Amino acid sequence: MSASINKVSVIGAGTMGAGIAALCAAAGCQVVLLDMKSDIAAASIERLAGGKRPVITEDQAKLITAGSLSDDLNAISDSDWICEAVVEDLQIKRDLFANIETIRRDGSIVTTNTSGIPLKDIVADMPARLRQDIAVTHFFNPVHIMKLVELIPGADTDPQVTSRLADFLSGPLGKGVVYAKDTVNFIGNRIGCFWMLAGLSKAANADDTSMEAIDALMSKPVGLPPTGLYGLIDLIGLDVMDFVAKNLDKNLPANDVGRNYLALPATESEMLGNGQLGRKTGGGFYKLVKADDGSKSMEVYDLTDKHWRPMQNIELQAVHQDIKTLMFSDDAEGRFSWDLMSATLNYASELVPEISDDIVNVDRAMKWGFNWAMGPFELIDAIGAQAFSDKLKADGVAINGMLKVLLDNGHGSFYINDGKEFLTVDGHYEQVPA
């Protein structure tokens, strides 16, 4: 199997597929970009190199050839890597891979960019050659900015395929590779979507904490991006969150605690039904208002009174500005923050080794894919693992997963030696991989 990847084919010229094509072209690869019609792919290439913020140069754009699935599928036959980035529909993906398998050359790598469909379902009953050469390469949007790529082999994937992909993704493409397992939503979206869906549910019962206060708390104090909870969902879209919840409902294990948060709260469900989805519809939880004199202001949608009102500026008290004190603050802000963050961090603890063999990949997924300043296990260390566990116990929460490994082995933190060593599932410390 040849180690180098020089020619890449990307199927699907939407935002994700076009972004992957651009990334490969910027690395000097010859790229074939296919969609239902060639002019769709051509328009995507034009957008990548045009406008005020081009993603690639005109010369790099010349490395990308546009085509259609119906007329130009044979163009992928000599590719080293074929990446599928089409709609999240199992049958569409299976039909596409069946066609790809009849055309691709021996030694080529095939990947899917699915974010939520298990690879085992995509390749069920597929030829052995495809099952050996296929993996998931889950990029995060915007592709040219976000560092994370989750790399997930299937049960029959040749280890050389994973190794070649990892070398190419982390080398020429400059990505941070996280090794995940073929479980629902992999690592980043499994934990990140839990945080968002649980956040909506828990916030709906936090009547004494405003939307603006929740977003202020769920940002810098806990090392999360400034969008906070509601701002992030506005960016993603309520419709996308609803789609994610439905996918989780189909694929989460029966006893998974995430099942408690799959239904949108009543007001958010009304917003979804009314098309009030977020930034893409001009407003969701927040909206930018332009006055006749040209001035701009932000409004928020009051979830209780169901009307728009001016956004309040929030100044957090000192006790709420640091996760070490916020988690133990016995007031509305502290109780909500503990309720959501402890549930999320404990969830991450219980998912190892189900979704990943180690805590490092989990922490990297959240930092590189969701822009968290610290991953879940680094956050527990920042809070204090013993104090965190004691408070969980006081809440009646059983200690399982990596927290149990930590405590049972008499350790005080998940990372030691200035973060150079991490706690393994076996209860000892190993060097953090590069």
N, C-alpha and C positions, 0 to 999 in steps of 0.2 A: 504494500500500500504506500503510494507516494506521500511524503510528509508535507510537501508544500501545497498551499492553496493560492492559486493565481487567477482562476476564472470562477466567478460566482454567478449563480442565477437566483434571482429573487422573484417569487411568484406572489403577486399582490402589490399594487402600486399605491396603496393608501398611505396614510401618515407613517405607519410603522414600516411597511415594506420599502417605501421610498427612502426612509431614514437609514435603513440597513444598506440599501444600494449605495447611498451617498457615502456612508462610512467606508464601504469596501472600495469605492472609487477613490476616495481620499487616500486610501492606503496603497493605491496604484494597481488595483485589480481590474481586469476586464469584467464587466458586469452586464448581464442580461436581465432586464426588468419587464416582466409580463403582467398583463391584466386582461380583463375580458375583451377590451378593445385596445389597439396599439396607441390610439390618440390619448387614452387615459394615462398610459404609462409615459408617453411623450410629454404630456402636460405636467406630470409630476416631476420629471427631470427638469423641465423649464422652471418650475417653481423653486427647485433646490438651488439653482444657480442664479436666479433672478431676485428682484425685489430689493428692499432696503437691507435685509439681513440674509444674504445668501449663505447656504450651508456648505456649498462646494464652489470651486472656481469653474469658469467656463471650460478650461482644459480638462479638469477632472470630470465634468459632465459629459465630455466627449467619450469617456471610457464606458459610459452606460448606453446600451442599445435597447430601445423600446420595442415591444412586440405584443402580440395577442396570443392568448392560450389556444385559440382555434387554429391560427395560421403559423405560429412560430414556436410551438412546444419543442420541436426538434432542435432548436437552438441551444437547449440546455444539455444536450447529449454528451458534450465533452467538458462539462463543468466539473470542477473539483468539489464544489460545495453547492448544493441546491437548498435554498431556504424558502419554506412556505410561510406566507404571512397573509392568508386570506381570512374571510369571515369566520367567527367562532361557531362553526356548525360541523358536527362530527361527520355526517354523511358526505358533505362537500369535501372535507379534508380527505376522507377515505377514498373517495372517487378520484381525487386529484393524485394521491400517492399511488393508486393503482395504475394510472396513466404514466406517471413519472417512472415507475419501476420498469416499464417496457422500453424506455428510451435511454435511461442513464447508463453510463459506462461503469465497468467494474472499478472498484476503488473509490468511487465518488461517495461523498458524505451527503446525507439528506437530513434536514432538521425541520421541525415545526416551531413556530413562534407562539403557539397556543399559550394562553395565560391561565386556562382553567379546565381544559379537557385532558383527562389522563392519557398519557402516551399509550398505555396498554390497550385502551379502547380504540385508539386510532389504528394501531397495527394488528389488532386481533385478526387471526387467520390470514395475515399477509405472508408473502413468500419469506423464507428464511434469510435470503440475501438482504432484503429491505430491513428486516428486524435487526440484523447485525450492523447495518450501516446508518441507522437512524437514531436521533436524539432530539431533545428539546433544547433550543437556544432561545430563552425568553428574555428579550430586550425590554427596556423600559423607556417610555417616551418622556421628553424628546430624545431620540436615539443619539444625536450628536452631542448631547449634554450629559445625560444620565450615565453614570459609571457602570451600573450593574448589568450583568448578564447572568441569568440563572442557567446552569448547564445540568441537564437531567438525562441520564442514560436510561434506556429501557432494560427489561430483564435479560434480553438477548444481545444488547449492544456490545460490539467488540471494544474492549478497553482502548485499543489504538485509536478508535474514532473519537472517544472522549479526550484522549491525550492530544490528538491533532487539533481538535476544536479549541481546547483550552489554550494551546500554544498560539494559535492564530488570533483568538479573541483577545488574549491578554497582551500579545505582542504587536503585530501590525495594526490591530484595531484599537489597542490601548484601553481595553475594558477591564473592569474588575470582575473576575469570574467567581461565582459562588456555586458550590456543588450541592445540589438538592436531590430529593428523591421524588419518584413518580407518585406523588400524593396531591390531593386537590389543592389548587392554587399555589403549590410549591411552598416557598418560604415567605418571600416578601408580601405577597398578596394574602396569604393565609393569616399572617399576624396583622398586617396593615389594615385589611378589611375587617378583621375582628375588632380592632381598635375603633374604626370608624362606625361600624354598625352598632357595637356596644355603646359607643359614645352617644349616638343619636338616642338610643333607648334610655340610657341612664340620664342624659340631659333632659329628656322629656319629663322626668320625675324630679328634677332639680329646680323647682319653681322659684326658689329664692336666689338663683344664680342666673344672671342675664346671658344672652348669647355672646355678647361682646366680652364679658368676664370669662366665660368658658374658653373662648378662643385665646384670650390673653394668658390664661392659666396653661392651656394646652399648646403652648409655643415655647418661648424662651425658658421659662422656669423648669420645664422638663426636657429641654434640649430638642424640641420639635420645631419644624419650620414656622415662620410667622403667620402662615395662613390659619393655623390652629385647626380646630375640628370642622366647623361650618364652612370656613373659607376654603379648606381643601376639598370638601364635597361640592362646593360651588364650582371649583376648578374641574373636578372630575365629571360631575353631572349626576343628578339624582336618578336619572334613568339608568345610568351605568351602574350605580350602586344597587338599584333594584335588580338589574340583570345579574350582577355578582351574587346577590342574596339568593336568587332563584337557582343559580348554578351550585352554590354551596348547599342548598336544600337537597339537590339531587345527589351530591357527591360526598358530603361530610359523613364521617362515621356516626352511627346512630346515637352514641352516647357523648358526642362532642358538645362541650359547653357552648360553643359558638351557635348552636341551634337555638339558643335562647334569644338571639338577637336578629333573626333573619327577617322578621316583619318590620317594615318601616312604621314609626309612630303615626298616629292618626293624622296629625297636621301635615307631616311630610308626605303621607299617602295622598292627601288632598292636593298638595303642591304638585306631586307627580302627575296626578290626573288632570290638573289644570295646565300642564306644560310649563310650570315654573321650575325649571331644571337647574339653573345656575348661570354661569357667565355666558354660555352659548345661547341662552334665550334672553339675555339682557338683564337677568336677575334671578336669584334663587333665594338664598338667605340674605344676601347683600345685593345692592345695586348702586351703580354710579348715576347720579342725577346731575344733569347740566341745566343751569338756570339760563334765562333769557339774556343775562348780561355776560354769559360765557363762563361764569364761575362753576365749579364742580363741588359736589358734596356726596357723602355716602349715606345711604339709608339701609336699615335692616328690617326684615320682615318679622314682626312680633308674632311668635308662635302661639301665644295665648290669645291675644286679641285679634290676630289675623289681619293686621294692617301694617302698612309701611310707616316707619318713624325715623327721625334722625338718629344716626349712629352715635352712641355715647363713647367718649374717651375714657379708657380705664387706666387708673393708676393703682397697681397692686401694692399692697403692704409688703414690707420687707420680709415678713415671715412667709409670704406666698411667692417670693422671687427665687427661691432656691429649693430644689427637690428634696434636700435633706430635711428641711423644716416644713415644707408644704405638705409632705406626705403624713405628717404627724400633727398638723394644725387642726384643732377641734372647733372648726367653724364651717360654714357652708362651702367655702372655697376649698378647704382642706378635705372635707368629706367627699365632695365630688371628685376631686383630683385623685384621692386614694382609691375611691370606688372604681374608677376607670383604669387608672394606671396599674393598680395592683392586679386587677383582673387580667389585663393584657400581659403583664410581665409573668404572672403565674401561668397563663396560657402558653406562653413561649417556653417556659420551663418544662411544662408537661409534654411538649411536642418533640422534644429531643429524647431518643433518636428516631422518632417516627418520620419527621420531615427532613432531618439532616443528621449526619453522624456526629456532629460536634457543635459546640456553641459558637465557635468562631464564624462559621458560615452563616449562622442565624444573625449574629451581630452585624456582619458585613452586609447582609442583604438589606437590613433596615437602614443602615447608614448610606449605602450606595444607591438604594432604590427608592427610599422615602425621605432621604436627607435628614435622618435623625442624627443628632450630634453624637449620641451613644446608642449602642445596640441594647436589647433587653437585658442581657446579662451584665453588661457594663453599667446599666442603670441600677440594677439591683445592688451591685457593688458600691455605686455612688450613694445609694440610700443607706446601705449597711445590710448585708445579707441576713445577719442574725436578727436585727431589729425588724426587717421586712418580714421574715418568717414568723417572728413572735406576734406581730400584728395580724398576720394571716390567721394564725392559730386562734388568736383572741376573737377573730371574726367567725370562727368555726370552720375554717377552710382547711382541708387535709393537705399535708405537705407531700407532694409527689414529684416525679420527674427529676430534673437536675438539682432542684433545691433539696430534695431528699438525699441525692448523692452527695451533695456538699455537706449537709449536716451529719449524715451517717458516718462520713469519713473524718469528721472533726475539723473541717476546713472553715475558714472565715470569709473567703471571697472566691469568685470564679476565676479571677486573674491574679497572678502574682508576679514579682520581679519586674515591676514597672510595666505590666501588661505584656511581657515577653513570653509568659507561659500561661496556659489555660487548663481548666479542669476538664478531664475527659469523662465519658460515661462510665468508665471503670473506676473513677474516683481518685486518679492520680493526675499529676500535671505533666503536660508536654509543651514543647516549644511551639509558639504560634507560627504557622507557615507563612512564607513570604506572600 
